[in-house]
């Protein structure tokens, strides 16, 4: 699959089959993530792949409990896209343990060495995450970025023994999609492109 085609059809997949994803494919996704650029080639990223049902169950309970009040109090009148997104996120949180794999993207705030900043940490992990989801699409795997790690950070840290200096930056659900891939919906390039000046 052409990389542009993968990008054009890499929609968020929040409904995933329970079929396991082979470890070799999950490792290939992390390989793809680590092909991303990073400031000064610092590569201060780390990835934790969750496939163990017990671990997913424990973290899933914490995520579901933390996210439930938000999902229960969403205001009415949201547009169709936003409604589908929140409905899918609620489904994903409620079925956390059934998702075949979760990939937790972590980073260390270690660049530049003389004055590390948060901005450089994020500019390390997010390109890696994007590589991961585009690679997954090329392999027929569905993914979606989530912020679930923010909702249950303490439980995730203690369950996975993550050191305090490691930041939990993104959490990606991975599995075979229950729905068809389709085109992403984005603004026309003409609306965002400026030549030589604003």
N, C-alpha and C positions, 0 to 999 in steps of 0.2 A: 504494500500500500504506500502510495506517495505521501510524504510527510504533510504536504498541504491538505490533501484529502483527509488525513487523520485529524488535523487541526479543525477542518471545516465540519467534521462530524463527531467531534469529541464532546458530546453533550453530557451533562451531569446525569449519572445513572444512580438513582436512589432506591431502585427496586432490583434486587439481585437474586439470582438462583442460589440455593444452598450448596450446589455442587462444589467440591473442593477445587482450589486452584493449585496446580502442581508447584512444589517448592522451587523447582528450576525456573518456572515462569515468574514467580515472585522475586527470586534473586535477579532475574533478568531486568525486572522493573527497577530494582535498586541500582543495578549496573547502569541502566539508562539515566537514572537520576544523577549518578555521579559523573556523567559525561557533561553535565552543565558547567557553565563558567562560574567562577567565584572571584571575589576581589583578591587581586594579587595571587590567584591560584591557591588561596588559603585552604579551601576544602574543609571548613570546620562544620561539616554536617555529620549526622549520625541517623540511623534508621532502625526502628524496632518493628519487626513484623509479627503480628499477632494472629495465630491460627489455632491455638489451644482453646478448646471449648470452655474449660474452667476459667481461664484468664479472661476470655472474652465475656463470659457470663458475669464475672465479678465487676469488671469495668463497665459493662453494659448496664448493670443495675444502677450504678452510680450516675452514669450519663443520663439514663432514662429519668431517674428521680430528680436530677438537677434541671433537666430541660422541660419536664412536664408542666411546671407553672407557666413558663413562657408560652408553650403551645396552647395551653388552656385559656390564656388571656389575650390571644391575638384579636385585634379589632376587626369588625366586619367591614365589608366594602373594599377589600383589596382587589387588585386586578387579577385576571386569570392566571398569569404567569407567577405572580407572587403567591397566590393561593396554592397553586400546584407545588411550588418550591417548599413552602412551609408544611404542606401535607406530606410531601416526600421526606422531608427532614424528620418529621414526627414518626413516620413509618420506620425510618432508618434507626432512630434512637430506640424505639420500642423493640426493634428486631436486631439490635446490635450484635448479640451473640450468634445470630444465624448468618451474619455476613461472613463469607468464607475467609476473608483476610482483611485486616486493617494494617495500614502502614503509617506509623507515627514518624513524622519528620522532625528531627531535633537539630539544634545548632548550638555552638558555643560562641559566646561573645568574645572573640579573640583576635579581631583584626580592626585596624592595624595593630601590630604587637605593642607599640608604644602608647597607644591611646584607643583601645577597643571601643567601638560604638555599636549601638543596637541596629542602626541603619545598615551597616555592613553585614551584620548577622542575618538580617532578613533578606538582603540582596544575595546571600549565599544559598539559603534554603528554598526560596520561592522559585528560582529558575530550575532547581533540581526537582521540585514538585511538579512543575509544568512538564519537564521532560518525562517524568514518570507517567503522568496521565496520557500524554500523547503516545508514548510507547505502548501503554496498555491498550489504547484504541487500535493501534496497528496490529495487536495480537488478538483482537476480538474480545477484550476484557472491558467491562464497564467500571468506571470509577466516579467518585465525586469527592471534592474537597469538603471538609467539615471543620467546624471550630469546637467539636466535642471535647477536645483536650482541655479547653479553657473551663468547661463546665465541671470537670471531674479531675482536675490536676492532682490534688492530694492523693486520691485513690490510685490514679495512674502511676504516680511517682512511687508510692509505697508498694504497689503490686508488682511493678516492673523493676524496682530497685534503681531508679534513675538518679544519678548524682545531682545535687542541688545546683551546680554550675551549668548544667545542661538545660537549655530552654526547650519547651515543648511548643513547636511552631505550627504544625499542621497535622491533620489526621485524614487519611484517604481510605475510603471503603473500596475494596476490590472484589470483583466477582464476575460471573457470566451474567449478562443483562437479561432481565425478564422482558424488556421492551426493545423495540428496534432503535438502532442508531439513526439519527437524523441530522439535518443541518443545524449548526448553532445559529442563534439569532443575534446579530450584531449590527451596530450602526454602519451605514455606508462609509467606506473609506473617505469619500469626498467630504463628509461631515467632520472628520477629525484630522485631515491632512493639511499641512501648511507648507508652502514652498518658499524657502529663503527668508520668510518673515511670518509673523502671526496672521 
